[in-house]
Amino acid sequence: MKKKLAVSTLAVSMAAASVAGFPFSSKGLAEHFGVSTASAAAVSQADVKAKVEKIYAQLTEKERQDLLNYEQAAGNISAATFEQIFKPVLDKLALETEDLATAHKAFTSVSSVVYDVYDKDYTAIKEIRYDEKNVDLLKRIAAKAGVKNLTAEDFTEFLFGDKGVEAELRTLISNKSGAELVNLLANASSTNEAFNALLDEAITKVLNHNTVEGGLTVSQVVYNLNITPADIKLSLKNLKDTVPTTTPALKALAFAYLRAYPTDGGTTEPGTPGGNNGGNGGGGGGTVTAPVTNPTATPGVYDVSKLVTIVGDKATLKLVDADVLKAFDALVAANAGKTGLTLTLNLGTVNAATVEVPLSKAIIEAAKAKGIANIAITFNGLTVTIPVGQFSEAVTLTASTVADTTVTSVSSLKLASSVYDFELTVGGVATTTFQQPIIIKLPLKNTEGLDRELLSVAKVVYGALQFQGGVVDGDHITEPRDGFSSYAVLENKVSFKDVASVQAWAGRQISVVAAKGAIEGVGNGNFAPKNNVTRAEFAKMLIRALNLENNSAKQSFGDVSSTAWYAPYVAVAAEKGIITGRSAAQFDPNATITRAEMATMIARAVKSQKPEAATNVSSLSKFSDAGKIAASLKDGVAFAASNNLVIGNAGKFNPNNTATRAEAAVIIYRTINFK
């Protein structure tokens, strides 16, 4: 049953790929197909048929043959090959054996439509839409996914609705000229990073609409059944690799559409009917004219893709201050009374290695005056969120994608992202340290077969890697940084030779926490799991694990030297109230920490990030030695116990026992995974 969903979703995604290179006009494909922006489900089937026939009428003989070649190749795919192509999806689904033949047949039917329409044969379409088995299966899928219904019309909406693939693609390419789009389509292939990045971003955005009220039904179903955009993208790649005739067929349909519905300049590919070779005849000249972006259209997200200019390998965003201020006002109006607001500047897909985003002093000051806490810049799956309150001058962010060898030349660990270099200038002066961390959200890639818990953001420092941690969320990893450098994501496998005695209850936790750079060995491949933990050591573990590092934090303890390795961690912990000194002047960094103290520090750290987290005071009753917990530490232990951050042993908590390094790793691991 679930397998049929995969087939349907992948078929729709394949159809989306066929329009990936279309240079849409300002009206867009939705209007061409009779789709109103209010409701994609209102598509007239008669209009769709007429429009599709108009597109197919533009096919050249070679393009017609490309469609036929695809139909024949796809129709001959065996059940075993079918399963291998869609393995990324099927591995996640509990497939019922009796559904395999139905799923395979559905794929064949969808593939045959590609050529059948040319011959005015709509039998397969009717079967897909009205076959009783298909209809019933969609209903069962909807029920299993916990949505009200799922119909063929929902797939039409998924493609052509105002939140569909076409709409997202239209937004993403709106800043490109007709010549750029023709070139992008003409060179579309499995190795064309620009083309694939465009399609990947569109599919990801559409599937992520499941979190929006009134979002697409198909996206909601896929989300609820744990089918990720990465699964779909990899399956599409498998299809193109297994059936080489797929890409030519998709190109044929795209160019046919271009000739049937030329853009505002009529620019099409050279040498085809209606094409423009530079003169005034044929399809005319010019570029795609996109509508002017309304900065208030979607409060919180300002589409600035049309304001990006590319010269050589550098892209620059050219903002209009007045429009950004309108976007601020729209965001504030839509979130009356709320604080900590973020305006996202969406640059879309940018085909340049370096992207420069200047934010004028007027924008910075207006953001602070209007209560906007952050400005986020997003493009190509990468997002950088800048807390603007710390700045009083113009800010320019520069993000560059650099060669993988920047990292692979200094480490044999497996790379799980591109390598990025970030720079920030304030008032024209390069700034390397921030009072408030800037958050980088890096897109992951090539993660198949990698241990996702061991993925960590690494900073390149003097030809070596420093692991910073990061939180994996779907196809991204997020990490706040208090300074900029070159960063990448790697699978950081760390092993120690002396953890056998604690392997059963702490082995995995030690590996993960070490991978994140939050805890280190003691040298010579050893971890010393039973050694005690000092207050200074635990301060570092906690601050590194929770991504709270901030070099601007200050401390005034007389026994903490400013040059001590633990000084910056003690400073942050003290500033946030996570760790208090023995007195106002003494921190006692080398004193061992007890289990109750460790639990209290964990509680304070978590509460500083999640103030809504609750405490159940009765949770202490499960420990027979709760009476031994110091009064000043009971609330912290109760919070940690309530949220399963600490667990006793044989009914006891042993609050005054000194904590071991293995115990610290376990509690840090639970804290990292606390939701």
C-alpha positions in Angstrom: 0.0 0.0 0.0 2.7 2.5 0.9 4.6 1.5 -2.1 1.9 2.8 -4.4 2.3 6.2 -2.7 5.9 6.1 -3.6 5.1 5.4 -7.2 2.5 8.2 -7.3 4.8 10.7 -5.7 7.8 9.8 -7.8 5.7 10.0 -10.9 4.6 13.5 -10.0 8.2 14.4 -9.3 9.2 13.0 -12.6 6.5 15.2 -14.3 7.9 18.1 -12.3 11.3 17.4 -13.7 9.9 17.8 -17.2 9.1 21.5 -16.6 12.2 22.3 -14.6 13.7 24.2 -17.5 10.6 26.1 -18.7 11.2 29.9 -18.9 7.8 30.7 -17.4 6.2 34.1 -18.2 4.8 36.3 -15.5 1.5 34.5 -15.8 3.1 31.1 -15.3 2.1 27.6 -16.2 -0.7 27.5 -13.7 -2.6 30.1 -15.7 -1.9 28.4 -19.0 -3.5 25.3 -17.6 -6.5 27.1 -16.2 -5.4 27.0 -12.6 -6.4 29.9 -10.5 -4.1 31.0 -7.8 -6.8 30.5 -5.2 -7.4 26.8 -5.9 -5.3 24.5 -8.0 -8.0 21.8 -7.6 -10.3 23.8 -9.8 -8.4 22.8 -12.9 -10.7 22.1 -15.9 -9.8 18.7 -17.4 -10.9 20.0 -20.8 -8.5 22.9 -20.5 -5.7 20.7 -19.4 -6.2 18.4 -22.4 -6.3 21.3 -24.8 -3.1 22.9 -23.4 -1.3 19.6 -23.4 -2.2 18.9 -27.0 -1.0 22.3 -27.9 2.4 21.5 -26.3 2.6 18.1 -28.0 1.8 19.7 -31.4 5.1 21.5 -31.1 7.2 18.3 -30.9 9.8 17.8 -33.6 10.3 14.3 -35.1 13.4 13.8 -33.0 11.6 14.9 -29.8 8.6 12.6 -30.6 11.1 9.7 -31.0 12.7 10.7 -27.6 9.2 10.2 -25.9 8.7 6.9 -27.6 12.1 5.7 -26.6 11.4 6.6 -23.0 8.0 4.8 -23.0 9.5 1.6 -24.4 12.4 1.6 -22.0 10.3 2.4 -19.0 7.7 -0.2 -20.0 10.3 -2.9 -20.1 11.5 -2.3 -16.5 11.2 -5.5 -14.5 9.7 -5.6 -11.0 13.2 -6.2 -9.5 14.6 -3.1 -11.4 11.6 -1.1 -10.4 12.3 -1.9 -6.7 16.0 -1.0 -7.1 15.2 2.3 -8.6 12.9 3.4 -5.8 14.9 1.6 -3.1 15.4 4.9 -1.1 11.7 5.2 -0.6 10.8 1.5 -0.4 13.3 0.8 2.3 11.3 3.0 4.6 7.9 1.5 3.7 6.4 -1.7 5.0 5.3 -3.2 1.6 2.5 -5.7 1.3 3.4 -8.3 -1.3 0.1 -8.2 -3.1 0.7 -4.5 -3.8 3.9 -5.0 -5.7 2.3 -5.9 -9.0 -0.2 -3.0 -8.7 2.7 -0.6 -8.0 4.7 -1.8 -10.9 1.7 -1.6 -13.2 1.0 2.0 -12.1 4.6 3.0 -12.9 4.3 1.5 -16.4 1.0 3.3 -16.9 2.4 6.7 -15.8 5.4 6.2 -18.1 3.2 5.3 -21.1 1.3 8.5 -20.8 4.4 10.4 -21.9 4.1 9.1 -25.5 0.4 8.1 -25.6 -0.8 11.7 -25.4 1.0 12.4 -28.7 -1.1 9.7 -30.3 -4.3 11.1 -28.7 -4.6 8.0 -26.5 -5.9 8.9 -23.0 -6.7 5.3 -21.9 -3.8 5.2 -19.4 -4.8 8.6 -17.9 -8.3 7.4 -17.3 -7.1 4.2 -15.7 -4.8 6.1 -13.4 -7.6 8.5 -12.3 -10.6 6.2 -12.2 -9.4 2.6 -11.7 -11.2 1.3 -8.6 -8.0 -0.2 -7.1 -6.2 3.0 -7.5 -9.0 5.1 -5.9 -9.4 2.7 -3.0 -5.6 2.6 -2.5 -5.4 6.3 -2.3 -8.1 6.4 0.3 -6.2 3.8 2.4 -3.0 5.7 2.1 -4.7 8.8 3.2 -6.1 7.1 6.2 -2.8 5.6 7.1 -1.1 9.0 6.8 -3.8 10.6 9.0 -5.2 13.0 6.3 -8.8 13.3 5.3 -8.4 12.2 1.7 -6.1 11.8 -1.2 -7.2 12.0 -4.8 -5.8 12.4 -8.3 -6.8 16.1 -8.1 -4.3 16.5 -5.2 -1.5 15.5 -7.6 -2.6 18.2 -10.0 -2.5 20.6 -7.2 0.9 19.3 -6.2 2.2 20.2 -9.7 0.3 23.3 -10.6 -1.2 24.8 -7.4 -0.1 28.0 -5.9 2.1 26.0 -3.5 3.1 23.4 -6.2 6.3 22.5 -8.0 5.6 24.9 -10.9 5.0 27.8 -8.6 8.2 27.2 -6.7 10.1 26.7 -9.9 8.6 29.9 -11.4 9.8 31.8 -8.3 13.3 30.3 -8.4 13.9 31.1 -12.0 12.2 34.5 -12.1 15.5 36.4 -12.0 16.9 34.5 -15.0 16.9 35.7 -18.6 15.5 33.7 -21.4 19.0 32.9 -22.7 20.1 31.7 -19.2 17.0 29.4 -19.0 17.5 28.0 -22.5 21.1 27.3 -21.7 20.1 25.7 -18.4 17.6 23.4 -20.1 19.8 22.6 -23.1 22.6 21.4 -20.7 20.2 19.6 -18.3 21.7 16.3 -17.2 22.4 14.3 -14.1 25.8 16.0 -13.8 24.5 19.6 -14.3 24.7 21.0 -10.7 22.8 24.2 -11.5 19.9 22.3 -13.2 19.6 19.7 -10.5 20.0 22.3 -7.7 17.0 24.2 -9.1 14.8 21.1 -9.2 16.0 19.9 -5.8 15.1 23.2 -4.2 11.7 23.2 -5.8 10.8 19.7 -4.7 12.1 20.3 -1.2 10.1 23.5 -0.8 6.9 21.9 -2.1 7.3 18.8 0.2 8.0 21.2 3.1 4.6 22.8 2.6 3.2 20.1 4.8 3.9 22.4 7.8 1.8 25.2 6.4 -1.9 25.4 7.3 -3.8 24.4 4.1 -0.6 22.9 2.7 -0.6 20.4 -0.1 -2.3 17.1 0.6 0.4 15.1 -1.2 3.1 16.8 0.8 1.3 16.1 4.0 0.9 12.4 3.2 4.6 12.0 2.2 5.7 13.8 5.4 3.5 11.7 7.6 4.8 8.5 6.1 8.4 9.7 6.6 9.3 9.9 2.9 11.9 12.7 2.7 12.8 15.0 -0.2 16.2 13.3 -0.3 14.5 9.9 -0.8 12.6 11.3 -3.8 15.6 13.1 -5.3 17.8 10.0 -5.1 15.0 7.9 -6.6 14.7 10.3 -9.5 18.5 10.1 -10.0 18.3 6.3 -10.0 15.5 6.5 -12.6 17.6 8.7 -14.9 20.7 6.6 -14.4 18.8 3.3 -15.0 16.7 4.6 -17.9 19.0 6.9 -19.9 16.1 7.9 -22.2 14.4 9.8 -19.3 16.4 13.0 -19.6 16.0 13.4 -23.4 12.2 12.9 -23.0 12.0 15.5 -20.3 13.9 18.0 -22.4 11.7 17.3 -25.4 8.6 18.2 -23.4 10.2 21.3 -21.9 11.3 22.7 -25.3 7.8 21.9 -26.8 6.2 23.9 -24.0 8.7 26.7 -24.7 7.6 26.9 -28.3 3.9 26.5 -27.4 4.0 29.2 -24.8 6.9 31.6 -25.4 7.9 34.0 -22.7 7.6 37.8 -23.0 10.4 37.8 -25.5 9.6 34.6 -27.2 13.2 33.4 -26.5 13.5 29.7 -27.4 16.5 27.5 -28.2 18.3 28.2 -31.4 17.6 26.0 -34.4 14.0 24.9 -33.4 10.6 26.1 -34.7 10.0 29.5 -33.4 13.5 29.9 -32.1 15.4 33.1 -32.0 18.9 33.3 -33.5 19.4 37.0 -32.7 17.1 38.6 -35.3 13.7 40.1 -35.0 11.9 37.2 -36.7 10.8 33.8 -35.5 10.0 33.8 -31.8 11.4 37.3 -31.2 14.1 38.3 -28.7 14.3 39.5 -25.1 14.3 37.9 -21.7 11.8 36.5 -19.2 10.1 39.4 -17.5 9.1 38.4 -14.0 6.6 40.3 -11.9 7.9 42.8 -9.5 8.2 41.2 -6.1 5.8 42.4 -3.4 7.8 42.5 -0.2 4.6 42.2 1.8 3.2 39.2 0.0 4.4 36.6 2.4 5.1 38.2 5.9 8.5 36.9 7.1 9.8 35.8 3.7 10.9 38.4 1.2 11.6 36.9 -2.3 14.6 38.9 -3.5 15.7 36.4 -6.2 15.1 39.0 -9.0 17.5 41.5 -7.2 20.5 39.2 -7.6 23.0 40.1 -10.3 25.9 37.8 -11.4 29.2 39.0 -12.7 31.7 36.3 -13.5 31.5 33.8 -10.5 30.2 36.4 -8.0 26.5 37.1 -7.2 25.5 40.3 -5.4 22.1 41.1 -3.9 21.0 44.7 -4.5 18.3 45.6 -2.0 16.1 48.6 -2.1 16.0 49.9 1.5 12.4 51.1 1.2 11.2 47.7 0.1 13.0 45.9 2.9 11.3 48.2 5.4 7.9 47.3 3.9 8.8 43.7 4.5 9.6 44.5 8.1 6.3 46.2 8.5 4.4 43.3 7.0 6.2 40.9 9.3 5.4 43.0 12.4 1.8 43.4 11.4 1.3 39.7 11.0 2.9 38.9 14.4 1.4 41.6 16.6 2.9 41.5 20.1 5.5 38.8 19.3 9.2 39.3 19.8 12.3 37.7 18.3 11.0 38.0 14.8 13.1 37.0 11.8 12.8 38.3 8.2 14.2 35.9 5.6 15.7 37.2 2.4 15.2 34.4 -0.1 17.7 34.6 -3.0 16.5 31.3 -4.5 18.9 29.3 -6.6 22.1 31.3 -7.3 24.5 29.9 -9.9 27.7 31.5 -8.6 30.5 30.3 -6.3 30.4 33.5 -4.2 27.3 35.3 -2.9 27.5 38.8 -1.4 24.6 40.2 0.6 25.0 43.9 1.8 22.6 45.1 4.5 22.7 48.9 4.7 22.9 50.8 7.9 19.3 52.0 7.3 18.2 48.4 7.2 20.0 47.5 10.3 18.7 50.4 12.3 15.1 49.9 11.0 15.2 46.3 12.0 16.2 47.2 15.5 13.6 50.0 15.7 10.8 47.7 14.5 11.7 44.8 16.8 13.1 42.5 14.2 15.7 40.3 15.9 17.2 38.5 13.0 17.7 38.8 9.2 18.2 35.4 7.6 19.7 35.0 4.1 18.9 31.8 2.3 20.0 30.4 -1.1 20.9 27.0 -2.6 19.7 25.3 0.6 22.1 27.3 2.7 20.7 29.7 5.4 22.7 32.2 7.5 20.7 33.9 10.3 22.2 37.2 11.6 21.1 38.7 14.9 21.1 42.4 14.0 20.8 43.9 17.4 24.6 43.7 17.9 25.4 45.9 14.9 25.1 49.7 14.4 26.8 49.9 10.9 26.2 48.4 7.5 26.8 44.7 7.4 27.9 42.6 4.4 27.8 38.8 4.4 29.9 36.9 1.9 29.4 33.2 1.5 31.6 31.2 -0.9 31.5 27.5 -1.9 35.1 26.4 -2.1 36.9 23.3 -3.3 36.3 20.1 -1.3 40.0 19.7 -1.2 40.0 22.5 1.4 38.9 19.7 3.8 39.7 16.4 2.0 43.4 17.4 1.8 43.6 17.5 5.6 41.2 14.7 6.6 40.2 11.3 5.4 36.8 11.5 7.1 33.8 11.4 4.8 32.5 14.7 3.6 28.7 15.2 4.0 28.3 18.7 2.6 30.0 21.3 0.4 32.8 23.3 1.9 31.8 26.9 2.7 33.8 30.0 3.5 32.0 32.8 5.4 33.1 36.4 5.9 31.3 39.4 7.6 32.2 43.0 7.4 30.7 45.7 9.7 31.1 49.2 8.5 33.4 47.9 5.8 35.7 46.3 8.4 36.2 42.5 8.5 34.8 41.2 11.7 35.9 37.8 13.1 34.1 37.7 16.5 30.4 38.3 17.2 28.8 39.2 20.5 25.7 37.1 19.5 26.4 34.0 17.5 25.4 33.9 13.8 23.6 30.7 12.9 24.6 28.7 9.9 22.3 26.1 8.4 24.2 23.9 6.0 22.6 21.6 3.5 23.8 18.0 3.6 24.7 15.8 0.7 26.1 12.4 0.0 24.9 11.1 3.3 23.8 7.6 2.2 25.5 5.0 4.3 26.8 7.6 6.8 25.9 7.6 10.6 23.8 10.7 10.9 24.4 10.9 14.7 28.1 11.3 14.0 27.8 14.2 11.5 29.4 17.3 12.8 30.3 20.8 11.6 34.0 21.1 11.3 35.9 24.4 11.2 39.1 24.6 9.2 41.9 26.2 11.4 45.4 26.4 10.1 45.1 23.4 8.0 43.4 21.3 10.7 39.8 20.5 11.6 38.1 21.6 14.8 34.7 19.9 15.4 32.0 22.2 16.5 28.9 19.9 16.7 25.6 21.0 15.2 22.1 19.7 15.2 20.9 17.5 12.3 17.4 18.3 11.1 16.3 16.5 8.0 18.6 17.4 5.1 20.4 20.2 7.1 22.6 20.7 10.1 22.4 23.9 12.2 25.3 25.4 14.2 25.6 28.8 15.8 29.0 30.4 15.3 30.6 33.3 17.2 33.2 33.7 14.5 33.6 32.9 10.8 36.0 30.6 8.9 35.7 27.8 6.4 33.2 25.1 7.4 32.0 21.7 6.2 30.1 18.7 7.6 31.8 15.4 8.1 31.1 12.0 9.6 33.4 12.1 12.6 34.1 8.6 13.8 35.9 8.7 17.1 36.9 5.5 18.9 38.7 4.8 22.2 40.5 1.7 23.2 39.6 1.7 26.9 35.8 1.9 26.9 35.0 -1.8 26.9 33.9 -1.7 30.6 31.3 0.9 29.9 30.4 0.0 26.3 27.0 -1.5 27.1 25.6 1.7 28.7 27.8 4.5 27.6 29.8 3.4 24.5 27.4 4.9 21.9 27.0 8.0 23.9 30.7 8.6 24.2 31.2 8.1 20.4 28.4 10.6 19.5 29.5 13.3 22.1 33.1 12.9 21.0 32.0 13.3 17.3 30.4 16.6 18.1 33.6 17.8 19.7 32.0 18.2 23.1 34.2 15.7 24.9 37.8 14.6 24.1 40.1 11.7 25.1 42.9 12.0 27.5 45.6 11.0 25.0 47.1 7.8 23.5 43.7 6.7 22.2 42.2 6.5 25.7 39.0 8.1 27.1 39.4 7.2 30.8 35.7 6.6 31.3 35.9 6.1 35.1 37.9 9.2 35.8 36.2 11.9 37.7 35.1 15.1 36.0 36.2 18.6 37.2 34.0 21.7 37.2 36.1 23.2 34.4 35.8 20.0 32.2 32.1 19.8 32.6 31.7 23.5 31.8 33.4 22.9 28.5 31.4 19.7 27.7 28.1 21.5 28.4 28.9 24.7 26.5 30.3 22.8 23.5 27.4 20.3 23.4 24.7 22.9 23.5 26.4 25.2 21.0 26.6 28.1 23.5 30.1 29.2 22.8 30.6 32.9 22.7 34.1 34.4 22.9 32.7 37.8 23.9 31.5 36.4 27.3 33.4 37.7 30.3 34.2 36.2 33.8 35.8 37.7 36.8 36.8 34.7 38.9 40.2 35.2 40.5 41.2 31.6 40.1 40.4 31.4 36.3 43.2 32.8 34.2 42.2 34.5 31.0 44.6 32.2 29.2 43.3 28.9 30.7 41.9 26.5 28.2 38.6 26.5 30.1 38.3 30.2 30.6 35.9 30.9 27.6 33.6 28.1 28.7 33.5 29.1 32.3 32.7 32.7 31.1 29.7 31.6 29.1 28.5 29.2 31.8 28.7 31.9 34.5 27.2 34.6 32.3 24.2 32.4 31.6 23.9 31.3 35.2 24.5 27.6 34.3 27.4 27.4 36.8 28.0 29.5 39.9 31.2 30.1 41.7 32.1 28.8 45.1 32.0 32.5 45.9 31.9 35.8 43.9 35.7 35.6 43.4 36.4 31.8 43.3 35.2 29.3 40.7 37.3 26.3 41.9 37.8 24.9 38.4 39.7 21.8 39.4 37.3 20.5 42.0 35.4 17.4 41.0 31.7 17.6 40.3 29.0 15.5 41.9 26.1 13.9 40.2 23.6 16.3 41.8 25.7 19.3 40.7 26.0 17.9 37.2 22.2 17.4 37.0 21.6 21.0 38.2 24.0 22.4 35.6 22.2 20.4 32.9 18.9 21.7 34.1 20.0 25.3 34.1 21.5 25.0 30.6 18.4 23.4 29.1 16.1 25.9 30.7 18.1 28.7 29.3 17.3 27.4 25.8 13.9 26.0 26.5 12.2 28.0 29.3 8.9 26.3 28.6 10.3 22.9 29.7 8.4 21.7 32.9 9.5 20.2 36.2 7.6 17.4 38.0 8.8 17.7 41.7 7.3 14.2 42.4 10.0 12.7 40.1 12.4 12.7 43.0 10.2 10.2 44.9 11.6 7.4 42.7 15.0 7.8 44.3 15.3 6.2 47.8 18.2 8.6 48.6 16.4 11.8 47.5 16.8 13.1 51.1 20.6 13.3 50.5 20.2 15.9 47.7 21.2 19.3 48.9 18.3 21.7 49.1 19.8 24.1 46.6 20.2 21.3 44.1 16.8 19.6 44.4 15.0 21.7 41.8 17.7 21.0 39.2 17.8 17.2 39.9 14.0 17.2 39.8 14.0 18.9 36.4 16.6 16.5 35.0 14.8 13.5 36.4 11.4 14.7 35.1 12.8 14.9 31.6 14.9 11.7 31.7 18.1 13.5 31.5 19.3 11.6 34.6 18.4 8.1 35.6 19.2 6.4 38.9 20.6 3.0 39.5 18.8 0.4 41.5 16.4 3.0 42.9 19.1 5.4 44.0 20.4 8.6 42.5 23.7 8.8 44.5 23.6 12.6 44.4 26.9 13.1 46.3 29.0 10.6 44.3 31.6 12.2 42.1 30.5 12.0 38.4 32.7 10.0 36.0 33.6 10.9 32.4 31.3 8.1 31.1 28.4 9.4 33.2 29.0 12.9 31.9 29.0 11.7 28.3 25.7 9.9 28.8 24.0 12.9 30.4 25.4 15.2 27.7 24.1 12.9 25.0 20.6 12.9 26.5 20.8 16.7 26.6 21.8 17.0 23.0 18.7 14.9 22.1 16.3 16.7 24.4 13.3 18.0 22.5 
